[in-house]
Amino acid sequence: MNRKKQKVVIIGGGTAGMTIANNIQDFFDVIVIEKSEYKKYPLWYKMPLLIGLLFRSKKLKYMSKRDFVLADGRHIPFFESNVLGGASLINGCVHMLGNKASWSSILKKFNLNYDDLAKSYKKIYTLDIKQNNKINLAPAPQNIIDNAFHKSLNSIGILSGDMNYSNKEACGPIFNTVRKFFRTSVLSLIEKNLFECSIGEQAEGLVFNGSQVVGVKTNRRKILSDYVVLSGGVIGTCDFLVREQLTINKANGNALKDVVFGIDIQDHTNLRVNVLTNKNIGSLNEISNSFYQKIALFTKHFTGQSSLIKGTGATSAVHLDLDKDGKIDTRIQIVQFSETGRHGSDGNFFSSSSPGFSLSITSINPKSRGVFNIEGDGNSVNPKFLSEKSDIELLKIALEFSLKLLKSKPLNNHIHIIEDEGIIRKNPEKYIYDNIFSGHHLIGGTNNALNSNFEVKNSKGLFVCDASIFDRYAASNIHSSVVLIADMFANKFIVNNFKK
């Protein structure tokens, strides 16, 4: 006689939640609770480049927007998904595995290792665009700016390499999560669907029996279960757990009373240096103002040729050790457009209709850390961007490096104007404060609250696996990091909890 399967409720149908549900569905009775309203968005947006139109829409439907307030009072936008699949659907087009040493430190807490990571990576990702039920990867197209970028870097001793890794200084084409025409995401991993997925349903609290979690209360029902997995992302998970602490009562035995949530929140800053070129390069600045160039771009894409549509507009990158401590600390990308506010947040898509590109700078592991707070029915997130002086100093070095690179051959053969060059040289700190934006890579908030099984301390049956479990960045983009940690968590969860 078959034993009745144990029930698992996963709160959050985003990047982590859907990966976990897909993995454990053969072993458990799984219910995914997702507050987002939509199961999918129009096919149009599934072309990687066109995902940017969602961020620029005046009437946001498939995502929501909030403001992060900087130390100087400037507001910058942060976007959250309103689609099943989460950030994997609205972000995460740029792919990288990251740094081995950072991964080893992250995994050690959970009694995992780099071999576990490699197994998950091999299972999930592929460069074969014809392979199904994988997240497919393809290198970004290269143009004269990319080629000059690589040659200028090669001339100063930075060799070409695989941008999937950041273990040493190297440069090369970036990878995007895309098949022949359309993006791939965690939803691409799902071959069968044995689990219930309820969208538009809000988890509101836990059901306890002493310190044992035995279910979830939502805005629609009470669901009794054997295990609960929180995968709502940094904001969703921290909000849920902090509110649960505020409603502590005898029923839960004060299990969460002394556990700390919502601290050590981090986000990458994104800083751009805009450049206008002395010739046409096929940049989005040019294409956006030409009907014929748009038609040509789409024709190229749908005839199977490599084009900007297969990515976010970022095409090449370099990993650098700018502070010379032996560790890669910075990633600089070539982005095939120039803009005055990220995602058109200042009302303009591009800084000029002239051909141009930008250098996009990310400090991979910033020292600044912030907090999450409950504010009435809402919440606030303050990553405290640039609160650590060392983060500002590293960005200043990155700006200096960028200007030198743009002045070097053969890249300088294509440069007409480096926008705001005077300000960058005279007052780089002001330029940094005036021009940083969120990288949309929130991590942290629950790492110190979990044991080696991803289980919340002082409780039983309550687990967390999403971007909130990270205490540092493995890479300058967190999409693959979240997917991989979710896969490793699921494997471990099955071993520890499945009863045959």
C-alpha positions in Angstrom: 0.0 0.0 0.0 1.4 3.4 -0.9 2.1 5.8 1.9 0.3 9.1 1.7 2.7 11.8 0.7 3.7 14.5 3.2 2.5 17.9 2.3 4.8 20.9 1.6 3.5 24.5 1.3 5.9 26.7 -0.6 5.2 30.4 -0.1 6.4 32.2 -3.2 6.2 31.1 -6.8 9.3 33.0 -7.9 12.8 32.0 -9.0 13.5 29.9 -5.9 10.0 28.7 -5.2 9.3 27.3 -8.7 12.7 25.6 -8.8 12.0 23.9 -5.5 8.5 22.8 -6.4 9.7 21.3 -9.7 12.4 19.3 -7.8 10.4 17.9 -4.9 7.0 17.3 -6.7 7.7 13.5 -7.2 8.3 13.0 -3.4 5.8 15.3 -1.7 2.3 16.7 -2.1 3.3 20.3 -3.0 1.2 23.5 -2.9 2.7 26.8 -4.1 1.1 30.0 -2.8 2.0 33.0 -5.0 0.6 36.5 -4.4 1.3 37.7 -8.0 -1.8 38.2 -10.2 -0.6 36.8 -13.5 0.6 33.4 -14.7 2.3 34.9 -17.8 2.8 38.0 -19.8 2.4 38.5 -23.6 4.8 36.6 -25.9 6.1 40.0 -27.1 8.0 40.5 -23.9 9.6 37.0 -24.0 12.1 38.3 -26.5 15.0 39.2 -24.1 15.6 42.8 -25.1 11.9 43.7 -25.0 11.7 42.9 -21.3 13.0 46.4 -20.8 9.7 47.8 -22.1 8.0 46.4 -19.0 10.2 48.6 -16.8 9.4 51.7 -18.9 5.7 51.3 -19.0 3.7 54.1 -17.6 1.0 51.7 -16.4 2.8 48.9 -14.6 0.8 45.6 -14.8 3.3 42.7 -14.7 5.5 44.3 -12.0 5.3 46.8 -9.2 7.6 49.7 -8.4 8.9 51.1 -5.2 11.4 53.8 -4.3 14.7 53.3 -2.5 15.7 56.5 -0.8 19.4 57.3 -0.9 21.4 59.1 1.9 21.2 62.4 0.0 17.4 62.1 -0.4 17.4 61.0 -4.1 14.8 58.4 -5.0 15.7 55.5 -7.2 13.3 52.8 -8.6 13.2 49.2 -7.5 10.9 46.7 -9.3 9.2 43.6 -8.1 7.6 40.9 -10.3 3.8 40.5 -10.5 4.1 37.3 -12.6 4.5 33.6 -11.7 8.2 32.8 -12.0 9.2 36.1 -10.2 12.5 37.8 -11.0 13.4 35.0 -13.4 10.7 36.3 -15.7 11.4 40.1 -15.4 15.2 40.0 -14.7 18.1 37.6 -14.9 18.7 37.7 -18.6 22.4 38.2 -18.0 24.0 34.9 -16.7 27.0 34.1 -14.6 28.0 31.4 -12.1 30.5 33.6 -10.3 33.4 33.1 -8.0 34.4 29.7 -6.6 35.8 31.0 -3.3 32.6 33.0 -2.6 30.4 30.0 -3.5 32.5 27.8 -1.2 32.0 30.2 1.7 28.2 30.5 1.1 27.8 26.7 0.8 29.8 25.8 3.9 27.1 27.1 6.2 24.7 24.6 4.7 27.1 21.7 4.7 27.2 21.8 0.9 30.3 22.2 -1.4 31.3 23.2 -4.9 30.8 19.7 -6.2 27.1 20.0 -5.2 27.0 23.3 -7.1 28.6 21.8 -10.2 26.0 18.9 -10.2 23.1 21.4 -10.0 24.6 23.6 -12.7 25.1 20.7 -15.1 21.5 19.6 -14.5 19.9 23.0 -15.0 21.9 25.0 -17.6 22.9 24.2 -21.2 24.5 25.9 -24.2 22.4 23.7 -26.5 19.5 25.9 -27.5 17.6 22.9 -28.7 17.6 21.1 -25.3 14.3 21.3 -23.4 13.6 21.6 -19.7 16.8 23.4 -19.1 17.7 27.1 -18.8 19.4 27.7 -22.1 22.3 30.0 -22.6 23.7 31.9 -25.6 26.6 34.3 -25.9 25.7 37.9 -26.7 26.4 39.3 -30.2 29.6 41.2 -30.7 30.2 44.4 -32.7 33.1 46.8 -33.3 32.8 48.3 -29.9 33.0 44.9 -28.2 36.0 43.9 -30.3 37.7 47.2 -29.5 36.9 46.7 -25.8 38.5 43.3 -25.7 41.6 44.4 -27.6 42.1 47.4 -25.4 41.9 45.1 -22.3 44.2 42.6 -23.9 46.7 45.3 -24.5 47.0 46.0 -20.7 47.4 42.3 -19.9 43.8 41.2 -19.3 43.2 38.1 -21.3 40.1 36.9 -23.0 38.2 34.3 -20.9 34.8 32.8 -19.9 32.5 35.5 -18.4 30.5 32.8 -16.7 33.2 32.7 -14.0 34.9 35.5 -12.0 37.8 33.6 -10.5 40.4 35.7 -12.2 40.8 38.9 -14.3 39.4 38.2 -17.8 37.2 39.7 -20.5 34.8 38.3 -23.1 31.2 38.1 -24.3 28.5 37.8 -21.7 25.9 35.0 -21.6 22.1 35.4 -21.7 19.3 33.1 -20.7 17.8 32.6 -24.2 17.0 29.9 -26.8 16.7 30.7 -30.5 14.2 33.5 -30.2 12.8 33.7 -26.6 14.0 33.9 -23.1 14.3 30.9 -20.8 13.6 31.0 -17.1 12.9 28.7 -14.2 9.5 28.0 -15.8 11.5 26.3 -18.6 12.6 23.6 -16.2 9.1 22.3 -15.5 8.5 19.2 -17.6 5.5 18.0 -15.6 3.3 19.8 -13.2 2.2 17.6 -10.3 1.9 20.4 -7.8 -0.9 22.9 -7.1 0.0 26.5 -7.9 -2.4 29.1 -6.6 -1.8 32.6 -7.9 -3.2 35.8 -6.4 -3.3 34.2 -3.0 -1.5 35.9 -0.1 0.0 34.0 2.8 -0.8 35.8 6.0 0.6 33.7 8.8 1.8 30.3 10.1 -0.1 27.7 12.0 1.9 26.3 15.0 1.7 23.4 17.4 4.2 24.5 20.0 7.4 25.2 18.0 6.2 22.9 15.1 4.9 24.6 12.0 1.8 22.7 10.9 0.3 24.9 8.3 -0.3 28.3 6.7 -3.1 30.8 6.9 -3.9 32.7 3.7 -6.4 35.3 2.7 -8.5 32.5 1.3 -8.0 29.4 3.6 -6.0 27.5 6.2 -3.7 24.9 4.7 -2.4 22.2 7.1 1.0 20.8 6.1 4.0 18.9 7.3 6.5 21.5 6.1 6.5 25.2 5.0 9.2 26.6 2.8 9.4 30.4 2.5 10.7 31.5 -0.9 9.2 35.0 -1.2 12.5 36.8 -1.9 14.2 39.2 0.4 11.2 41.5 0.7 8.4 38.9 0.8 10.2 36.5 3.2 11.4 39.2 5.6 7.9 40.8 5.6 6.2 37.5 6.4 8.7 36.5 9.2 8.8 39.9 10.9 5.0 40.1 10.9 4.8 36.6 12.3 7.1 37.8 15.2 4.8 40.7 15.9 1.9 38.4 16.3 3.6 35.9 18.6 1.1 34.1 20.9 0.9 31.0 23.1 0.0 28.9 20.1 3.5 29.1 18.6 5.3 28.8 21.9 7.2 32.0 21.1 9.3 29.9 18.7 10.5 32.9 16.7 10.9 35.3 19.6 14.7 35.5 19.7 15.4 35.0 16.0 16.6 38.0 14.1 15.2 38.7 10.6 15.7 41.7 8.2 19.3 42.7 8.8 22.4 42.6 6.6 20.3 43.5 3.5 22.5 44.2 0.4 22.0 45.4 -3.1 24.4 46.0 -5.9 24.7 49.6 -7.1 24.7 50.1 -10.8 26.8 53.0 -12.2 27.0 54.0 -15.8 29.5 56.0 -17.9 27.8 57.1 -21.1 29.7 57.4 -24.3 28.8 58.8 -27.7 30.6 57.3 -30.7 31.9 58.9 -33.9 30.2 56.4 -36.1 27.1 54.3 -36.3 27.4 51.1 -34.2 23.9 49.7 -34.3 23.2 50.9 -30.7 19.7 51.1 -29.3 20.0 54.9 -29.3 20.0 54.8 -33.1 17.5 52.0 -33.5 14.9 53.6 -31.2 14.5 56.5 -33.6 14.4 54.6 -36.9 11.4 52.5 -38.0 13.5 50.9 -40.7 16.3 49.9 -38.3 13.7 48.4 -36.0 12.4 46.3 -38.9 15.9 45.3 -39.8 16.7 44.3 -36.2 13.5 42.1 -35.9 14.2 40.6 -39.4 17.7 39.6 -38.3 16.4 38.1 -35.1 13.7 36.0 -36.6 15.9 34.7 -39.4 18.1 33.2 -36.7 20.9 35.7 -36.8 22.6 36.9 -33.6 21.2 40.3 -32.7 20.7 42.6 -29.7 17.2 41.2 -29.2 18.8 38.1 -27.8 20.0 39.9 -24.7 19.4 42.9 -22.4 21.7 45.2 -24.5 24.7 44.2 -22.4 27.2 42.4 -24.7 30.7 42.1 -23.1 32.2 42.2 -19.7 35.5 42.3 -17.8 36.2 41.0 -14.3 38.8 43.1 -12.4 40.7 43.1 -9.2 40.9 46.9 -8.8 42.0 47.0 -5.2 44.8 44.5 -5.9 44.0 42.2 -3.0 44.0 39.0 -5.2 40.2 38.8 -5.4 37.9 39.9 -8.2 35.9 42.8 -7.0 34.4 44.6 -10.0 32.6 43.7 -13.2 32.3 46.3 -16.0 30.0 45.6 -18.9 29.5 47.1 -22.4 25.9 48.1 -22.8 24.8 49.0 -26.3 22.9 52.2 -25.4 23.4 55.2 -23.2 20.7 56.4 -20.8 20.3 59.2 -18.3 18.3 57.2 -15.7 18.1 53.5 -15.4 15.0 52.1 -17.1 14.0 55.5 -18.2 13.3 56.5 -14.6 13.9 60.2 -15.4 11.4 60.1 -18.2 13.9 59.6 -21.1 14.8 56.3 -22.6 18.2 57.3 -23.9 20.7 60.1 -23.2 20.9 60.9 -26.9 19.6 59.8 -30.3 23.3 59.7 -31.5 25.1 56.4 -31.6 26.5 55.5 -28.2 27.1 52.9 -25.5 27.8 52.9 -21.8 30.1 51.2 -19.4 28.1 49.6 -16.6 30.0 49.2 -13.4 29.2 46.8 -10.6 31.2 46.3 -7.4 30.6 42.6 -6.8 30.7 42.4 -3.0 29.9 45.8 -1.5 30.5 46.2 2.2 27.4 48.4 2.8 24.5 46.6 4.5 21.1 47.8 5.4 17.8 46.8 7.0 14.2 45.8 6.4 11.4 47.3 8.5 7.7 46.9 8.9 5.8 50.2 8.4 2.1 49.7 9.2 0.5 47.6 6.4 3.6 48.1 4.2 7.3 47.8 4.7 10.6 49.6 3.8 13.9 48.3 2.5 17.0 50.4 3.0 20.2 48.7 1.6 22.1 51.7 2.8 23.9 52.1 -0.5 27.5 53.5 -0.1 27.2 53.7 3.6 30.7 52.1 3.8 33.5 54.4 2.5 35.3 51.5 0.9 32.4 51.0 -1.5 32.8 54.6 -2.7 36.5 54.3 -3.0 36.2 51.2 -5.1 33.8 52.9 -7.5 36.1 55.8 -7.8 38.9 53.5 -8.9 36.5 51.8 -11.3 35.6 55.3 -12.8 39.3 56.1 -13.2 39.9 52.7 -14.9 37.0 53.2 -17.2 38.2 56.6 -18.4 41.7 55.2 -19.0 40.2 52.3 -20.9 38.1 54.6 -23.1 41.2 56.6 -23.9 43.2 53.6 -24.9 43.6 52.1 -28.4 41.8 50.8 -30.2 38.7 51.7 -28.2 39.4 55.4 -28.4 39.2 55.3 -32.2 35.4 55.1 -31.8 34.9 57.7 -29.1 33.3 61.0 -29.9 32.3 62.2 -26.4 32.5 60.8 -22.9 29.5 62.4 -21.3 30.2 64.2 -18.0 33.9 63.4 -18.3 34.8 66.7 -16.5 32.6 65.9 -13.5 34.0 62.3 -13.3 37.5 63.7 -13.2 37.0 66.6 -10.9 34.5 65.2 -8.5 34.0 61.5 -8.9 32.3 61.1 -5.6 29.5 63.6 -6.6 29.2 61.7 -9.9 28.7 58.4 -8.1 26.1 59.8 -5.7 24.2 61.5 -8.5 24.2 58.5 -10.9 24.0 55.3 -9.0 20.9 53.1 -9.4 19.8 49.8 -7.8 21.1 46.7 -9.5 17.9 44.9 -8.5 19.9 42.3 -6.7 18.6 42.2 -3.1 20.1 39.6 -0.9 20.2 39.0 2.9 17.8 39.2 5.8 17.6 35.6 7.0 21.1 34.1 6.8 21.8 34.4 10.6 18.3 32.9 11.4 18.9 29.5 9.7 20.6 26.3 10.6 22.6 24.1 8.2 19.3 22.6 6.8 17.9 26.0 5.9 15.5 25.6 8.8 14.5 28.6 10.9 16.2 28.3 14.3 14.0 27.4 17.3 11.2 26.1 15.1 10.5 22.8 13.4 9.2 22.4 9.8 9.8 26.0 8.7 12.5 26.5 6.0 13.7 29.4 4.0 15.4 29.3 0.6 15.6 32.3 -1.6 17.9 35.3 -2.1 17.5 36.2 1.6 19.7 33.3 2.7 22.9 34.8 1.1 25.4 36.6 3.3 27.5 37.7 0.3 27.4 37.7 -3.5 28.7 34.8 -5.6 28.4 36.9 -8.7 27.4 40.4 -10.0 24.0 39.0 -11.1 22.0 36.8 -8.6 19.7 34.9 -11.0 21.8 31.8 -11.3 22.8 32.0 -7.7 19.2 31.8 -6.5 18.3 29.1 -9.0 21.3 27.0 -7.9 20.8 27.4 -4.2 17.2 26.4 -4.6 18.1 23.3 -6.5 20.7 22.3 -3.9 18.2 23.0 -1.1 15.6 20.8 -2.8 18.0 17.9 -3.1 18.9 18.2 0.6 15.3 18.6 1.6 14.4 15.4 -0.1 17.3 13.4 1.5 16.4 14.8 5.0 12.6 14.6 4.9 11.3 12.2 2.3 9.9 9.1 4.0 9.6 6.1 1.7 
